[in-house]
Amino acid sequence: MGDNDGADGFAPLRVKRVVRETYDAVSLVLDVPECCSTKYRYQAGQFLTLRVNVEGQELRRCYSMSSAPLEDELQITVKRDPGGVVSNWLNDQVAEGVEIHAAPPEGRFCLRDTADEIIAFAGGSGITPIMSLVRTALASSSRRVRLFYANRSRDSVIFADALSTLADEHADRLVVVHHIDEVGGVVTSSAVESFVTDAGAADYYICGPGPFMDTVEATVLAAGVPRDRVHLERFSVEPVTADAAHDSEQTAQVVIELDHKTTTADYRVGNTLLQTARIAGLRAPASCETGSCGTCMARIVSGSARMLNNDALDDDEVAEGWVLTCQSLPTSRTVHVVYE
C-alpha cells in the first residue's frame, strides 16, 4: 500500500472540481494521489465506496463513476436523496480541496466485449453508470448505442447538455430518447417494447429506481432477450419483508469462516448472512449491499440460503454454492458459510 492508503484500503481523494449538474445533483471530480493511481483505475460502469464523517457519524455509501476511463479523470455524480444524509452533505457541503476517503473501484456492471448494439435504460440518477458506459462505447468502439432516459421532470435531467453534444457528435451511432413522467406518465411496458421493437443482437444495461428497472427487465425478457444479455445495477433494494424472513425462522446458528478463523454465531430471524457476521463482530467484506457488486460473495458449504436479489453472480457460481451474503437469508437449521 502507498503511504496515503488506510489500513482498510481507503485513500484520501481530493475534490479537484465541483460541477452543479441540476438543482439536485452534483458531479465531483476527484484527484487520485500518484502513489495509489494504479489501484484507482476503473472500468466503465464501476463505482466507488466513499467513507465520510457527517456530524460525528462515520457513513459509507457507493456512487458510480460518470466519467469514462479513457478521459483520464475520476468523476462521480450524486443526486440528492430526500432524507439521504450523505447525498445531501455531498451536494451542500463539499467544495474544491476537500478530501474524501474512498475505496478502490468495484462493480460488475461493465461493458461486455462484443460488437453488438448497446441498448441502455436509465431512470433518474441511474444515468450515472450508464453515462460512463455510453461515453466509453462511443469513444473506444464502433458500436451503436440507444439510450432511453426517464426522469420525473425536465429540470431533473442530469447530463442533458452532455448527452445532446454526444448525440450531435455521433449522430450515426447514438440515439437518445427522453421520457418525462410529468408529460407522459410513468414508463410502461408498451413504451419499452416500442423502444426495442426492431433491435437485433444487443446488450441491455438497466439502472434506475426499482419499479422502473422491474418494468424494463420484465419487458425485454418477455420480448425474448436472453437473460445473460440483460445487465442490472441497483442503487437500493426493498427492506426484508415478513414473508421473506419466514423461511429463516428455523435457523439457529450460522458458522462463518473468515480470515482463517471460524466463528459460530446465534441467528436472529430476518438478518442476512452479512448482518449476522457483523453482529458477531466480524469485518466481513461488503460494498454496495444491493446485490450488484459481488464484493460480499461467500460460499455455502453446508446448509442453504435464499438470495433476495442477485445481479452479480452467474448461474454457474450459484450452482457451486456462492451467494451474496448481503442479500442472503438462511433457510436451514444451521448454515456454514466460507469467505474465500
C-alpha positions in Angstrom: 0.0 0.0 0.0 1.1 3.6 -0.6 1.6 6.0 2.3 -1.8 7.5 1.8 -3.7 4.2 1.9 -5.6 3.4 5.1 -5.4 0.0 6.8 -8.8 -0.8 5.4 -7.9 0.2 1.8 -9.5 3.7 1.8 -7.4 6.5 0.5 -7.9 10.3 0.7 -9.0 11.7 -2.7 -9.0 15.5 -3.1 -12.0 17.1 -4.8 -10.5 18.8 -7.8 -13.6 20.2 -9.3 -17.3 20.6 -8.4 -19.9 20.7 -11.2 -23.5 21.5 -10.4 -25.4 19.3 -12.9 -29.0 20.1 -11.8 -30.7 21.7 -8.8 -30.5 18.3 -7.0 -27.4 16.7 -8.5 -23.6 17.4 -8.4 -20.6 15.9 -10.0 -17.3 15.7 -8.1 -14.0 15.3 -10.0 -11.6 13.5 -7.7 -7.8 13.8 -7.7 -6.1 10.4 -7.0 -2.7 10.5 -5.2 0.1 9.3 -7.5 1.1 6.7 -5.0 -2.1 4.7 -5.5 -3.2 5.7 -9.0 -2.9 2.2 -10.3 -5.5 1.0 -7.7 -8.0 3.6 -8.8 -8.1 2.7 -12.4 -11.6 1.7 -13.3 -13.9 0.1 -15.9 -16.9 2.0 -17.2 -19.9 1.2 -15.0 -18.0 0.7 -11.8 -18.4 2.6 -8.5 -16.5 4.0 -5.5 -17.4 3.3 -1.9 -17.0 6.6 0.0 -16.3 6.8 3.7 -17.4 10.2 5.1 -17.9 11.7 8.6 -21.1 13.7 8.9 -21.9 15.2 12.3 -19.6 12.8 14.1 -21.1 9.7 12.4 -19.0 7.6 10.0 -21.0 6.5 7.0 -20.3 4.6 3.8 -22.1 5.0 0.5 -21.5 3.8 -3.1 -21.5 6.1 -6.0 -20.9 5.2 -9.7 -18.4 6.9 -11.9 -20.0 9.1 -14.6 -16.7 9.7 -16.4 -15.1 7.3 -18.8 -11.8 5.7 -18.1 -10.2 6.9 -21.3 -10.9 10.5 -20.2 -8.2 10.1 -17.5 -10.5 11.5 -14.9 -12.3 10.1 -11.9 -15.8 11.7 -11.5 -18.8 10.6 -9.5 -22.2 12.1 -9.7 -24.5 12.3 -6.7 -28.2 13.1 -6.7 -29.8 14.5 -3.6 -32.0 11.9 -1.9 -34.7 13.2 0.4 -33.5 12.2 3.9 -30.2 11.0 2.5 -27.6 12.2 4.9 -24.5 11.5 2.7 -26.1 12.6 -0.6 -27.3 15.9 0.9 -23.9 16.5 2.5 -22.1 15.9 -0.8 -24.5 18.3 -2.6 -24.4 21.0 0.1 -21.1 21.0 1.8 -18.3 19.6 -0.4 -16.1 22.1 -2.2 -12.8 22.1 -4.1 -9.9 21.0 -2.0 -12.0 18.8 0.4 -10.6 15.3 0.9 -13.0 12.3 0.7 -11.8 8.8 1.6 -12.7 6.2 -1.0 -12.0 2.5 -1.5 -10.8 1.3 -4.9 -13.3 0.9 -7.7 -15.6 -2.1 -7.7 -18.6 -3.5 -9.6 -19.6 -5.8 -12.4 -21.9 -3.5 -14.3 -19.4 -3.3 -17.1 -19.4 -3.4 -20.9 -19.4 -6.9 -22.4 -16.7 -7.4 -25.0 -18.9 -7.7 -28.1 -19.5 -5.7 -31.2 -23.3 -5.7 -30.8 -25.5 -2.7 -30.2 -25.9 -1.3 -26.7 -29.4 -0.6 -25.5 -29.5 1.3 -22.2 -32.3 2.3 -19.9 -31.7 4.8 -17.2 -34.1 6.3 -14.7 -33.1 9.4 -12.7 -29.7 9.1 -11.2 -29.4 5.7 -12.8 -27.8 7.7 -15.7 -24.6 7.9 -13.8 -23.0 4.5 -14.7 -24.9 4.4 -18.0 -23.2 7.7 -18.9 -19.8 6.1 -18.3 -20.8 3.1 -20.5 -22.1 5.3 -23.3 -19.1 7.5 -23.3 -16.7 4.6 -23.4 -18.5 2.7 -26.1 -18.7 5.7 -28.4 -15.0 6.6 -27.9 -13.4 3.1 -28.0 -15.6 1.1 -30.4 -17.8 1.4 -33.4 -20.9 0.0 -31.5 -24.3 1.6 -32.0 -25.9 2.9 -28.8 -29.6 3.5 -27.9 -30.4 5.3 -24.7 -33.9 5.6 -23.1 -33.7 8.1 -20.3 -36.6 8.6 -17.9 -37.0 11.5 -15.4 -39.7 12.9 -13.3 -39.4 16.4 -14.8 -37.3 18.2 -17.4 -35.3 20.2 -14.8 -34.1 16.9 -13.2 -32.4 15.6 -16.3 -28.8 15.1 -15.4 -26.2 15.5 -18.3 -28.9 17.0 -20.6 -26.3 19.1 -22.5 -23.6 16.5 -22.5 -26.0 13.9 -24.0 -27.1 16.4 -26.6 -23.5 17.1 -27.6 -22.7 13.3 -27.8 -25.8 12.8 -30.0 -24.7 15.5 -32.3 -21.1 14.2 -32.5 -22.2 10.6 -33.0 -25.4 11.2 -35.0 -24.9 8.0 -36.9 -24.4 5.8 -33.8 -26.2 7.3 -30.8 -29.9 7.7 -30.3 -31.2 9.3 -27.1 -34.9 9.3 -26.2 -36.0 11.3 -23.2 -39.1 10.3 -21.2 -40.6 12.8 -18.8 -43.1 11.4 -16.3 -44.9 14.7 -15.8 -45.7 14.7 -19.5 -46.1 11.0 -20.5 -46.8 9.3 -17.1 -44.6 6.6 -15.6 -42.7 4.3 -18.0 -44.9 1.4 -19.2 -44.1 -1.9 -20.8 -45.5 -0.6 -24.1 -43.0 2.3 -24.1 -40.2 -0.2 -23.5 -41.5 -2.5 -26.2 -41.6 0.4 -28.8 -38.0 1.3 -28.0 -36.6 -2.2 -28.6 -39.0 -3.4 -31.2 -36.5 -3.5 -34.1 -33.4 -4.5 -32.1 -31.2 -7.3 -33.3 -28.4 -8.7 -31.3 -27.7 -6.3 -28.4 -26.6 -6.0 -24.8 -29.1 -4.4 -22.4 -28.0 -2.2 -19.5 -30.6 -1.1 -16.9 -30.2 1.2 -14.0 -32.7 3.3 -12.0 -35.4 3.1 -9.4 -36.7 -0.3 -8.5 -40.1 -0.2 -10.2 -38.6 1.3 -13.4 -36.0 -1.5 -13.5 -38.5 -4.2 -12.9 -40.7 -2.9 -15.8 -37.8 -2.7 -18.2 -36.3 -6.1 -17.2 -39.7 -7.9 -17.4 -40.5 -6.4 -20.8 -37.2 -7.1 -22.5 -37.1 -10.7 -21.2 -40.7 -11.2 -22.4 -39.6 -9.9 -25.8 -37.1 -12.8 -26.0 -33.9 -11.2 -24.9 -31.6 -13.8 -23.4 -31.1 -13.3 -19.6 -27.3 -13.2 -20.0 -27.7 -10.2 -22.2 -29.6 -8.2 -19.6 -27.4 -6.3 -17.1 -28.7 -4.6 -14.0 -27.3 -2.1 -11.5 -29.4 -1.3 -8.4 -28.8 1.6 -6.1 -31.2 0.4 -3.5 -33.3 -2.7 -2.5 -36.5 -3.1 -0.6 -36.4 -4.0 3.1 -36.7 -7.6 4.1 -40.5 -8.4 4.3 -42.1 -10.7 6.8 -42.8 -13.3 4.1 -39.1 -13.3 3.1 -38.0 -13.6 6.7 -40.3 -16.5 7.3 -38.0 -19.1 5.8 -35.3 -18.2 8.2 -37.3 -18.8 11.4 -35.9 -22.3 11.7 -32.3 -21.2 11.6 -30.4 -21.4 15.0 -26.8 -20.9 14.1 -24.5 -19.6 11.4 -20.9 -20.8 11.1 -18.7 -18.3 9.4 -15.1 -18.8 8.2 -13.3 -15.6 7.6 -9.6 -14.8 7.6 -8.7 -18.4 8.6 -10.9 -18.1 11.7 -14.2 -20.0 12.4 -16.9 -18.2 14.3 -20.3 -19.7 15.4 -23.0 -17.0 15.7 -26.5 -17.3 17.0 -29.0 -16.3 14.3 -31.6 -13.6 14.6 -34.7 -14.0 12.4 -34.7 -11.7 9.3 -31.0 -10.9 9.3 -28.9 -11.6 6.3 -25.7 -13.6 6.5 -23.7 -10.3 6.2 -25.7 -8.8 9.1 -25.1 -11.9 11.1 -21.4 -11.7 10.6 -21.3 -8.1 11.6 -23.3 -8.7 14.8 -20.7 -11.4 15.6 -18.0 -8.7 15.4 -16.5 -9.8 12.1 -15.3 -7.4 9.4 -16.9 -9.2 6.5 -16.3 -7.7 3.1 -19.1 -5.7 1.6 -19.7 -2.6 -0.6 -22.9 -1.8 -2.4 -25.2 -4.0 -0.3 -27.7 -4.1 -3.1 -26.6 -7.4 -4.7 -24.9 -5.7 -7.6 -21.1 -5.7 -7.0 -20.2 -9.2 -5.7 -17.8 -7.9 -3.0 -19.6 -9.8 -0.2 -19.8 -13.1 -2.0 -19.1 -16.2 0.0 -19.7 -20.0 -0.5 -22.1 -22.1 1.5 -20.5 -25.4 2.2 -23.4 -26.8 4.3 -27.0 -25.7 4.8 -28.9 -23.4 2.5 -29.8 -19.8 2.0 -32.2 -17.7 -0.2 -30.9 -14.7 -2.1 -33.4 -11.8 -2.1 -31.6 -10.2 -5.1 -28.7 -11.2 -7.3 -27.4 -9.0 -10.0 -23.7 -10.1 -9.7 -23.4 -13.9 -9.7 -23.9 -16.1 -12.8 -25.8 -19.4 -12.7 -22.6 -21.5 -12.5 -21.4 -19.6 -9.5 -24.8 -20.1 -7.8 -24.7 -23.8 -8.6 -21.3 -24.0 -6.9 -22.8 -22.6 -3.7 -21.8 -19.0 -4.0 -24.1 -16.4 -2.5 -24.2 -12.7 -2.0 -24.2 -12.5 1.8 -25.7 -9.0 1.8 -28.8 -10.5 0.1 -28.9 -14.0 1.7 -31.3 -15.3 4.3 -30.5 -18.7 5.8 -33.2 -21.4 5.2 -31.8 -24.4 7.1 -31.3 -25.2 10.8 -27.6 -24.4 10.5 -25.6 -22.7 7.7 -21.8 -22.9 7.2 -20.5 -20.0 5.0 -16.9 -19.5 3.9 -15.4 -16.3 2.7 -12.5 -17.3 0.3 
